[in-house]
Amino acid sequence: MSLPHPTLDQITLAGVLAVLGDATRLAIIRHLAANDQMRTNCEQFMGLGSKTNISYHLAKLREAGVTRTEVQGTNRLITLRRADLDARFPGLLDSILASVPSGAVIDV
């Protein structure tokens, strides 16, 4: 089973900004950025809400092209699409992450 992901040219600035306008999604992205290239499963984010809630937020991030989700059996392994985001919108992700006060989102 494979989940759909937007191609590089399908990632839009409006879509990225819309999904990153949520504190829970920012917390997820901050964690993924701090653990770059490490595939993380959704259990890592359970402190941010219920499994259903986290699944919803992870789907929104994937659909906007911010994350990549790899299916391995019953596991979903999530990574940040940093290279794609940096290629499409240079400096955007770093600017967003730098502008978020550390107390503004829940740390994972």
ZIDAVEN-V31665 format. One record per pair of residues at least 12 apart in sequence whose C-alpha atoms are under 6 Angstrom apart, sorted by the first residue. I is the first residue (numbers start at 1). J is the second residue. D is the distance in Angstrom with one decimal. If there is no record, write none. Layout:
BEGIN
I | J | D
I | J | D
END
This chain:
BEGIN
6 | 65 | 5.6
11 | 65 | 5.6
15 | 64 | 5.5
16 | 64 | 5.8
23 | 105 | 5.4
27 | 105 | 5.6
27 | 106 | 5.9
32 | 80 | 5.9
39 | 77 | 5.4
39 | 78 | 5.3
39 | 79 | 5.2
40 | 77 | 5.2
40 | 78 | 5.0
41 | 76 | 5.7
41 | 77 | 4.7
41 | 78 | 5.9
66 | 81 | 5.6
67 | 79 | 5.5
67 | 80 | 4.5
67 | 81 | 5.1
END
